[in-house]
């Protein structure tokens, strides 16, 4: 399965935004989902509801505005890759404090841009993926490999790991958007990490946690055929 990475692109000028979008799609048109913003406030708002795998920030002459935006990004995630597109080398010293993945000078040209994006893709593909959510108005981040299963009760989602459980409010679609192909929905109320599956049959899937405790979950009729097909093809 091809990994899809969500890119937040911030550029105040439409022409610049369209140029970068076109170059990204030319690099790998099936890999990136691009979310474009020309207002910093709108991007800040979406940071609490949308998981971004990387950011491309086109700086302006008003560097304090850029600093404020990236400070907010870093407050949500200290390690997410941030790529700056700058109009002057004089902007670089102050931007380096944000530990950018890289910086590119305008006007953008194909060769250096493609080289940076290839490195970015390699980094993203090698990185541990995380599930991000808010719990009691606090941003949380869990490695996908730590999650045993999700339990859904209307909009309430209970996230179960080996050591503890967390709760948040998300739709099923919003949960699945952050997951890789190792996660399988087996029931309207359950999405499991197939890496933790011990056994399964026509009605039940049994998981094991790090303490070798067994957890049995129902296999719903609606999801049975597709779930069993996925489980058969997973390598435990």
C-alpha positions in Angstrom: 0.0 0.0 0.0 1.3 3.4 -0.9 1.7 5.8 2.0 -0.2 9.0 1.7 1.5 12.0 3.4 -0.5 15.1 4.3 1.4 18.3 3.5 0.4 21.7 4.9 1.5 24.4 2.5 1.5 28.0 3.7 2.0 30.7 1.1 0.3 34.2 1.1 0.6 34.5 -2.7 -1.5 32.2 -4.9 1.1 32.0 -7.7 3.7 30.7 -5.3 1.3 28.2 -3.8 0.3 26.9 -7.2 3.9 26.6 -8.3 4.9 24.5 -5.3 1.7 22.4 -5.6 2.6 21.6 -9.2 6.2 20.8 -8.4 5.1 18.5 -5.6 2.7 16.6 -7.8 5.3 16.2 -10.4 7.7 14.7 -7.8 5.1 12.1 -6.7 1.5 12.8 -7.6 0.1 9.8 -5.6 2.1 10.3 -2.4 1.1 13.8 -1.3 -2.3 15.2 -0.2 -1.7 19.0 -0.2 -3.6 21.3 2.2 -3.0 24.9 1.0 -3.3 27.9 3.3 -2.9 31.6 2.6 -4.0 32.7 6.2 -1.9 31.7 9.2 -4.9 31.8 11.5 -6.7 29.1 9.5 -3.7 26.8 9.5 -3.3 27.3 13.3 -7.0 26.4 13.7 -6.5 23.2 11.7 -3.5 22.1 13.7 -5.8 20.8 16.4 -8.0 18.7 14.1 -5.8 17.6 11.2 -2.6 15.5 11.3 0.1 16.9 9.0 3.2 14.8 8.1 5.2 17.9 7.1 5.0 21.6 6.5 6.2 23.8 3.7 6.3 27.4 4.8 6.9 30.2 2.4 8.3 33.1 4.4 7.3 36.7 3.8 9.0 40.0 4.6 7.0 40.0 7.9 9.2 37.4 9.6 7.5 37.8 13.1 4.3 36.4 11.5 6.2 33.4 10.2 7.9 33.0 13.6 4.6 33.0 15.4 3.2 30.4 13.0 6.1 28.0 13.2 6.3 28.4 17.0 2.7 27.2 17.1 3.5 24.3 14.8 6.5 23.3 17.0 4.3 23.5 20.1 2.1 20.7 18.6 5.0 18.6 17.3 8.7 19.1 18.0 9.9 16.7 15.3 7.6 17.2 12.3 9.6 18.2 9.2 9.3 21.9 8.3 10.7 23.1 4.9 11.2 26.8 4.5 11.0 28.6 1.2 12.8 31.9 1.6 13.3 35.0 -0.6 16.6 36.1 1.0 19.6 34.4 2.7 19.4 37.1 5.3 16.2 35.3 6.7 18.1 32.0 7.3 19.8 32.7 10.7 16.6 33.4 12.5 14.8 30.5 10.9 17.4 27.9 11.8 16.4 28.1 15.4 13.2 26.2 14.4 15.3 23.2 13.3 14.0 23.1 9.7 14.3 20.0 7.5 15.7 22.3 4.8 15.5 25.7 3.3 15.1 26.6 -0.3 15.6 30.0 -2.0 13.2 31.6 -4.4 12.9 31.5 -7.3 12.4 27.7 -7.0 14.1 25.5 -9.6 13.3 21.9 -10.3 16.6 20.2 -9.5 17.2 21.4 -5.9 13.5 21.1 -5.1 13.2 17.5 -6.3 16.4 16.6 -4.4 14.9 18.0 -1.1 11.5 16.3 -1.7 13.2 12.9 -2.3 15.1 13.3 1.0 11.8 14.3 2.7 10.1 11.2 1.3 12.9 9.0 2.5 12.7 10.5 6.0 8.9 10.1 6.1 8.9 6.5 5.0 11.6 5.6 7.5 9.9 7.5 10.4 7.7 6.0 13.0 4.1 6.9 12.3 2.0 8.4 15.1 -1.7 8.7 16.0 -2.5 12.3 17.1 -5.5 13.3 19.1 -6.7 15.7 21.8 -7.5 14.4 25.3 -8.9 16.9 27.8 -7.7 19.8 25.5 -4.2 18.4 25.5 -2.5 17.3 22.3 -1.4 13.6 22.5 0.7 11.5 20.2 1.1 7.7 20.3 3.2 5.5 18.0 1.0 3.4 15.9 3.0 0.3 17.0 2.0 1.0 20.6 -1.8 0.8 19.9 -3.6 -2.5 20.4 -7.0 -1.4 19.3 -9.6 1.4 19.1 -13.0 1.0 20.6 -15.8 3.3 19.3 -18.9 4.3 21.2 -20.7 6.9 19.1 -18.2 9.8 18.8 -16.2 8.6 21.8 -13.0 6.7 20.8 -11.1 4.7 23.4 -7.5 4.0 22.4 -6.0 1.0 24.1 -2.3 0.4 24.5 -0.3 -2.1 26.5 0.1 0.2 29.4 -3.0 2.4 29.5 -6.1 3.7 27.7 -6.9 7.2 26.3 -10.1 8.7 25.1 -11.0 11.3 22.5 -13.9 12.4 20.3 -13.4 11.5 16.6 -15.4 10.0 13.7 -14.4 6.5 12.5 -13.2 8.1 9.2 -10.9 10.5 11.1 -9.4 7.6 13.0 -8.8 5.5 9.9 -7.2 8.5 8.1 -4.2 8.3 10.4 -3.7 4.5 10.3 -1.5 2.3 8.2 -2.5 -0.9 6.5 -1.7 -3.0 9.6 -5.0 -1.8 11.2 -8.2 -3.7 10.4 -11.7 -2.8 11.2 -13.4 -5.9 12.5 -16.6 -4.5 13.9 -18.5 -1.2 13.9 -17.0 -0.6 17.3 -13.5 -2.0 16.9 -10.4 -1.3 14.8 -7.5 -3.6 15.7 -3.7 -3.6 15.2 -3.1 -6.8 13.3 0.5 -7.0 14.7 -1.2 -7.9 18.0 -3.4 -10.7 16.7 -2.9 -14.0 18.4 -5.7 -16.0 16.7 -9.0 -15.4 14.9 -12.0 -17.4 13.7 -15.4 -16.7 12.1 -16.7 -14.8 15.1 -13.9 -13.6 17.3 -10.4 -12.0 17.0 -8.1 -12.5 20.0 -5.2 -10.1 20.6 -2.3 -10.4 23.0 -0.7 -7.6 24.8 2.9 -7.2 26.0 2.0 -9.0 29.3 0.7 -12.0 27.3 -2.9 -11.2 28.4 -5.5 -12.2 25.9 -8.2 -9.8 24.6 -11.1 -11.3 22.7 -13.1 -8.9 20.4 -16.2 -9.7 18.3 -16.0 -10.0 14.5 -19.0 -8.2 13.1 -21.0 -9.6 10.2 -20.7 -6.5 8.1 -16.9 -6.4 8.3 -16.3 -10.1 8.4 -15.4 -10.9 4.8 -13.1 -7.9 4.3 -11.5 -8.2 7.7 -10.7 -11.9 7.3 -9.2 -11.3 3.9 -7.0 -8.6 5.4 -6.0 -10.8 8.3 -5.0 -13.6 6.1 -2.7 -11.4 4.1 -1.0 -9.9 7.2 2.3 -11.3 8.4 2.4 -11.7 12.1 
